[in-house]
Amino acid sequence: MEVPYHIAVIMDGNGRWARKRMLPRVVGHRQGAKRVKEILREAKRIGVGALTIFAFSTENWNRPKKEIEFIFSYLVKFLKSYQKEFIKKDIKFKAIGRRDRFSKEVIEEIKKTEDFTKDNKSFIFNVALDYGGKWDIVNATKKIAKKCITNSISDKDIDEELFNKHMSLGDIPAPDLLIRTSGEKRISNFLIWDLAYSEFYFTPIFWPEFDKEHLHKAIKSYSQRNRRFGAVQ
Ligand code: FPP
């Protein structure tokens, strides 16, 4: 079975999973975070090289303040509890997205985790936080424009490769497979540039129920696809 190198995940349905059980939404996020660990471990074990998860979008600030606080306090806890494993398993952690709207504690924990995993090579784990695909494209454009203004590059140097380098995911290969849980069939402003040629897998399962067997199922579906990248076979 062909295992994708890079998997991207829109972890949807935490709230609905909790509501179905008459539990507060935050319990869904807690269970969702446990699944993140399970999926990360399993992905690495079976030979996936990179995992990028959508944990908080630029639009998620419209949620109740308490829920936002919970997600970020849980993120800090998650990072603290996982740092040893990142080192032991040679996992490189990176947060992608805006940073200017986080608390000092969140920024520091992210930075710390990124710094001491920056040379790790066996697996790349990206967490999209205050991330939007449109923001990413605008941000890359700004960086390129600045370089043009200061003459460190000219407009003739701008091509897809250079643009890619200025996007959040940078040089790592684009996702081969996008998984979205909870039955929604949208991209929701996730990695809109990087998903240009990815295979999409949608499942009605809510994220807190998405276990390693579901991951295997998604990969099996992927391995049966015929990727032509616009060419004929
Ligand atoms: C989507 O479900 C979930 C989120 C937007 C938050 C995801 C956050 C976590 C899993 C916890 C913290 C992250 C890490 C990396 C530990 P939803 O709330 O949109 O569900 P709904 O559509 O059913 O309401």
Residues whose N, C-alpha, C, O or C-beta is under 5 A from the ligand:
A	BS01	FPP	M11 D12 G13 N14 G15 R16 W17 H29 G32 A33 V36 F54 A55 I71 Y74 L75 F78
